[in-house]
Amino acid sequence: MESMVLGDVEITRVVEKEWRTREPHEMFPEPAPEFWERNRSWLAPEFWDADDGRLVSCTHTWVLRSEGKVVLIDTGIGNHKQRPGAPPFHQQNSDFLGALARAGVEPEDVDIVVNTHLHADHVGWNTRLTQGEWVPTFPNATYLLPEPDHHFWNPAHDLARRSGAANRNVFEDSVEPVVRAGRSLLWRGGYDIDAHLRLEPAPGHTPGSAVVVLESGTDRAVFAGDLLHSPAQVVEPDCNSCFCEDQEQARASRRRVLQWAADHTALVLPAHVRGSAAFEVASRGSAFAITRWADRRPGCRAQGEE
């Protein structure tokens, strides 16, 4: 576990899984191969295994302790979930709850669960299998679900979905059970979690994609969800993943959030970046650069560092 304190909020990262995912041109169709070679010095090997050609990804949950409450941001892949369209997520059996316990959090301790969007790798631990039924993993928590995503992913609505195959069964086993149990709150347009934390829409990756903005004392941070799958998207902010539903909205949301972070010297904490997974950015013409990581582990360099 890795922890930090920003203002009056304590933040701990609990890792569920790390794996080698797609090759860059599969995950990010737009940048030319030269882009990756040009940025090899700081992307490899932490975020890109240039030897086997695949990007390195992870899923983790941000555990926040704020105003006496325990808040989880995104709940990862989950165990025993049927994900035939997403092999890295299919029938997992991880020790995530053990890792959460080692961070000092039992399921009953959680007050609020935030799903930044309703993709399979952000809602999986919303539920667990108990006597053949999917039940809320965190029985005392309020689950904050973006209403536009709840509508978009509801199989009752016949909508075209770019990542529909990868998200098969997710609504039924990880979303609807918490709604049925009366543990959910559907929100849209913004939602104040407490005096330090606010949910803000950042659509594009999905219709309901959101970020959590932290403002406490003089400290600022943004939990960026899937606005960024790789730190490479800081340098190339118009670069969308293959899973973004609305390409133009995704670019606009990414640029807006990165600009806010640059203007406020705010930490950016994405959902799939390894290492400290937190960094500061600065404007560089029409793009951005990573200027500081929250830790200085070997191999984790800012853009342009040698």
Secondary structure as a PSIPRED ss2 file (coil, helix, strand):
# PSIPRED VFORMAT (PSIPRED V4.0)

   1 M C   1.000  0.000  0.000
   2 E E   0.000  0.000  1.000
   3 S E   0.000  0.000  1.000
   4 M E   0.000  0.000  1.000
   5 V E   0.000  0.000  1.000
   6 L E   0.000  0.000  1.000
   7 G C   1.000  0.000  0.000
   8 D C   1.000  0.000  0.000
   9 V E   0.000  0.000  1.000
  10 E E   0.000  0.000  1.000
  11 I E   0.000  0.000  1.000
  12 T E   0.000  0.000  1.000
  13 R E   0.000  0.000  1.000
  14 V E   0.000  0.000  1.000
  15 V E   0.000  0.000  1.000
  16 E E   0.000  0.000  1.000
  17 K E   0.000  0.000  1.000
  18 E E   0.000  0.000  1.000
  19 W E   0.000  0.000  1.000
  20 R E   0.000  0.000  1.000
  21 T C   1.000  0.000  0.000
  22 R C   1.000  0.000  0.000
  23 E C   1.000  0.000  0.000
  24 P H   0.000  1.000  0.000
  25 H H   0.000  1.000  0.000
  26 E H   0.000  1.000  0.000
  27 M H   0.000  1.000  0.000
  28 F C   1.000  0.000  0.000
  29 P C   1.000  0.000  0.000
  30 E C   1.000  0.000  0.000
  31 P C   1.000  0.000  0.000
  32 A C   1.000  0.000  0.000
  33 P H   0.000  1.000  0.000
  34 E H   0.000  1.000  0.000
  35 F H   0.000  1.000  0.000
  36 W H   0.000  1.000  0.000
  37 E H   0.000  1.000  0.000
  38 R H   0.000  1.000  0.000
  39 N C   1.000  0.000  0.000
  40 R H   0.000  1.000  0.000
  41 S H   0.000  1.000  0.000
  42 W H   0.000  1.000  0.000
  43 L H   0.000  1.000  0.000
  44 A C   1.000  0.000  0.000
  45 P C   1.000  0.000  0.000
  46 E C   1.000  0.000  0.000
  47 F C   1.000  0.000  0.000
  48 W E   0.000  0.000  1.000
  49 D E   0.000  0.000  1.000
  50 A C   1.000  0.000  0.000
  51 D C   1.000  0.000  0.000
  52 D C   1.000  0.000  0.000
  53 G C   1.000  0.000  0.000
  54 R E   0.000  0.000  1.000
  55 L E   0.000  0.000  1.000
  56 V E   0.000  0.000  1.000
  57 S E   0.000  0.000  1.000
  58 C E   0.000  0.000  1.000
  59 T E   0.000  0.000  1.000
  60 H E   0.000  0.000  1.000
  61 T E   0.000  0.000  1.000
  62 W E   0.000  0.000  1.000
  63 V E   0.000  0.000  1.000
  64 L E   0.000  0.000  1.000
  65 R E   0.000  0.000  1.000
  66 S E   0.000  0.000  1.000
  67 E C   1.000  0.000  0.000
  68 G C   1.000  0.000  0.000
  69 K E   0.000  0.000  1.000
  70 V E   0.000  0.000  1.000
  71 V E   0.000  0.000  1.000
  72 L E   0.000  0.000  1.000
  73 I E   0.000  0.000  1.000
  74 D C   1.000  0.000  0.000
  75 T C   1.000  0.000  0.000
  76 G C   1.000  0.000  0.000
  77 I C   1.000  0.000  0.000
  78 G C   1.000  0.000  0.000
  79 N C   1.000  0.000  0.000
  80 H C   1.000  0.000  0.000
  81 K C   1.000  0.000  0.000
  82 Q C   1.000  0.000  0.000
  83 R C   1.000  0.000  0.000
  84 P C   1.000  0.000  0.000
  85 G C   1.000  0.000  0.000
  86 A C   1.000  0.000  0.000
  87 P H   0.000  1.000  0.000
  88 P H   0.000  1.000  0.000
  89 F H   0.000  1.000  0.000
  90 H C   1.000  0.000  0.000
  91 Q C   1.000  0.000  0.000
  92 Q C   1.000  0.000  0.000
  93 N C   1.000  0.000  0.000
  94 S C   1.000  0.000  0.000
  95 D C   1.000  0.000  0.000
  96 F H   0.000  1.000  0.000
  97 L H   0.000  1.000  0.000
  98 G H   0.000  1.000  0.000
  99 A H   0.000  1.000  0.000
 100 L H   0.000  1.000  0.000
 101 A H   0.000  1.000  0.000
 102 R H   0.000  1.000  0.000
 103 A C   1.000  0.000  0.000
 104 G C   1.000  0.000  0.000
 105 V C   1.000  0.000  0.000
 106 E C   1.000  0.000  0.000
 107 P H   0.000  1.000  0.000
 108 E H   0.000  1.000  0.000
 109 D H   0.000  1.000  0.000
 110 V C   1.000  0.000  0.000
 111 D C   1.000  0.000  0.000
 112 I E   0.000  0.000  1.000
 113 V E   0.000  0.000  1.000
 114 V E   0.000  0.000  1.000
 115 N C   1.000  0.000  0.000
 116 T C   1.000  0.000  0.000
 117 H C   1.000  0.000  0.000
 118 L C   1.000  0.000  0.000
 119 H C   1.000  0.000  0.000
 120 A H   0.000  1.000  0.000
 121 D H   0.000  1.000  0.000
 122 H H   0.000  1.000  0.000
 123 V H   0.000  1.000  0.000
 124 G H   0.000  1.000  0.000
 125 W H   0.000  1.000  0.000
 126 N H   0.000  1.000  0.000
 127 T E   0.000  0.000  1.000
 128 R E   0.000  0.000  1.000
 129 L E   0.000  0.000  1.000
 130 T E   0.000  0.000  1.000
 131 Q C   1.000  0.000  0.000
 132 G C   1.000  0.000  0.000
 133 E E   0.000  0.000  1.000
 134 W E   0.000  0.000  1.000
 135 V E   0.000  0.000  1.000
 136 P E   0.000  0.000  1.000
 137 T C   1.000  0.000  0.000
 138 F C   1.000  0.000  0.000
 139 P C   1.000  0.000  0.000
 140 N C   1.000  0.000  0.000
 141 A C   1.000  0.000  0.000
 142 T E   0.000  0.000  1.000
 143 Y E   0.000  0.000  1.000
 144 L E   0.000  0.000  1.000
 145 L E   0.000  0.000  1.000
 146 P E   0.000  0.000  1.000
 147 E H   0.000  1.000  0.000
 148 P H   0.000  1.000  0.000
 149 D H   0.000  1.000  0.000
 150 H H   0.000  1.000  0.000
 151 H H   0.000  1.000  0.000
 152 F H   0.000  1.000  0.000
 153 W H   0.000  1.000  0.000
 154 N C   1.000  0.000  0.000
 155 P C   1.000  0.000  0.000
 156 A C   1.000  0.000  0.000
 157 H C   1.000  0.000  0.000
 158 D C   1.000  0.000  0.000
 159 L C   1.000  0.000  0.000
 160 A C   1.000  0.000  0.000
 161 R C   1.000  0.000  0.000
 162 R C   1.000  0.000  0.000
 163 S C   1.000  0.000  0.000
 164 G C   1.000  0.000  0.000
 165 A C   1.000  0.000  0.000
 166 A C   1.000  0.000  0.000
 167 N C   1.000  0.000  0.000
 168 R C   1.000  0.000  0.000
 169 N C   1.000  0.000  0.000
 170 V H   0.000  1.000  0.000
 171 F H   0.000  1.000  0.000
 172 E H   0.000  1.000  0.000
 173 D H   0.000  1.000  0.000
 174 S H   0.000  1.000  0.000
 175 V H   0.000  1.000  0.000
 176 E H   0.000  1.000  0.000
 177 P H   0.000  1.000  0.000
 178 V H   0.000  1.000  0.000
 179 V H   0.000  1.000  0.000
 180 R H   0.000  1.000  0.000
 181 A C   1.000  0.000  0.000
 182 G C   1.000  0.000  0.000
 183 R C   1.000  0.000  0.000
 184 S E   0.000  0.000  1.000
 185 L E   0.000  0.000  1.000
 186 L E   0.000  0.000  1.000
 187 W E   0.000  0.000  1.000
 188 R C   1.000  0.000  0.000
 189 G C   1.000  0.000  0.000
 190 G C   1.000  0.000  0.000
 191 Y E   0.000  0.000  1.000
 192 D E   0.000  0.000  1.000
 193 I C   1.000  0.000  0.000
 194 D C   1.000  0.000  0.000
 195 A C   1.000  0.000  0.000
 196 H C   1.000  0.000  0.000
 197 L E   0.000  0.000  1.000
 198 R E   0.000  0.000  1.000
 199 L E   0.000  0.000  1.000
 200 E E   0.000  0.000  1.000
 201 P E   0.000  0.000  1.000
 202 A C   1.000  0.000  0.000
 203 P C   1.000  0.000  0.000
 204 G C   1.000  0.000  0.000
 205 H C   1.000  0.000  0.000
 206 T C   1.000  0.000  0.000
 207 P C   1.000  0.000  0.000
 208 G C   1.000  0.000  0.000
 209 S C   1.000  0.000  0.000
 210 A E   0.000  0.000  1.000
 211 V E   0.000  0.000  1.000
 212 V E   0.000  0.000  1.000
 213 V E   0.000  0.000  1.000
 214 L E   0.000  0.000  1.000
 215 E E   0.000  0.000  1.000
 216 S E   0.000  0.000  1.000
 217 G C   1.000  0.000  0.000
 218 T C   1.000  0.000  0.000
 219 D E   0.000  0.000  1.000
 220 R E   0.000  0.000  1.000
 221 A E   0.000  0.000  1.000
 222 V E   0.000  0.000  1.000
 223 F E   0.000  0.000  1.000
 224 A E   0.000  0.000  1.000
 225 G E   0.000  0.000  1.000
 226 D C   1.000  0.000  0.000
 227 L C   1.000  0.000  0.000
 228 L C   1.000  0.000  0.000
 229 H C   1.000  0.000  0.000
 230 S C   1.000  0.000  0.000
 231 P C   1.000  0.000  0.000
 232 A H   0.000  1.000  0.000
 233 Q H   0.000  1.000  0.000
 234 V H   0.000  1.000  0.000
 235 V H   0.000  1.000  0.000
 236 E C   1.000  0.000  0.000
 237 P C   1.000  0.000  0.000
 238 D C   1.000  0.000  0.000
 239 C C   1.000  0.000  0.000
 240 N C   1.000  0.000  0.000
 241 S C   1.000  0.000  0.000
 242 C C   1.000  0.000  0.000
 243 F C   1.000  0.000  0.000
 244 C C   1.000  0.000  0.000
 245 E C   1.000  0.000  0.000
 246 D C   1.000  0.000  0.000
 247 Q H   0.000  1.000  0.000
 248 E H   0.000  1.000  0.000
 249 Q H   0.000  1.000  0.000
 250 A H   0.000  1.000  0.000
 251 R H   0.000  1.000  0.000
 252 A H   0.000  1.000  0.000
 253 S H   0.000  1.000  0.000
 254 R H   0.000  1.000  0.000
 255 R H   0.000  1.000  0.000
 256 R H   0.000  1.000  0.000
 257 V H   0.000  1.000  0.000
 258 L H   0.000  1.000  0.000
 259 Q H   0.000  1.000  0.000
 260 W H   0.000  1.000  0.000
 261 A H   0.000  1.000  0.000
 262 A H   0.000  1.000  0.000
 263 D H   0.000  1.000  0.000
 264 H H   0.000  1.000  0.000
 265 T C   1.000  0.000  0.000
 266 A C   1.000  0.000  0.000
 267 L E   0.000  0.000  1.000
 268 V E   0.000  0.000  1.000
 269 L E   0.000  0.000  1.000
 270 P E   0.000  0.000  1.000
 271 A C   1.000  0.000  0.000
 272 H C   1.000  0.000  0.000
 273 V C   1.000  0.000  0.000
 274 R C   1.000  0.000  0.000
 275 G C   1.000  0.000  0.000
 276 S C   1.000  0.000  0.000
 277 A C   1.000  0.000  0.000
 278 A C   1.000  0.000  0.000
 279 F E   0.000  0.000  1.000
 280 E E   0.000  0.000  1.000
 281 V E   0.000  0.000  1.000
 282 A E   0.000  0.000  1.000
 283 S E   0.000  0.000  1.000
 284 R E   0.000  0.000  1.000
 285 G C   1.000  0.000  0.000
 286 S C   1.000  0.000  0.000
 287 A E   0.000  0.000  1.000
 288 F E   0.000  0.000  1.000
 289 A E   0.000  0.000  1.000
 290 I E   0.000  0.000  1.000
 291 T E   0.000  0.000  1.000
 292 R E   0.000  0.000  1.000
 293 W E   0.000  0.000  1.000
 294 A C   1.000  0.000  0.000
 295 D C   1.000  0.000  0.000
 296 R C   1.000  0.000  0.000
 297 R C   1.000  0.000  0.000
 298 P C   1.000  0.000  0.000
 299 G C   1.000  0.000  0.000
 300 C C   1.000  0.000  0.000
 301 R C   1.000  0.000  0.000
 302 A C   1.000  0.000  0.000
 303 Q C   1.000  0.000  0.000
 304 G C   1.000  0.000  0.000
 305 E C   1.000  0.000  0.000
 306 E C   1.000  0.000  0.000
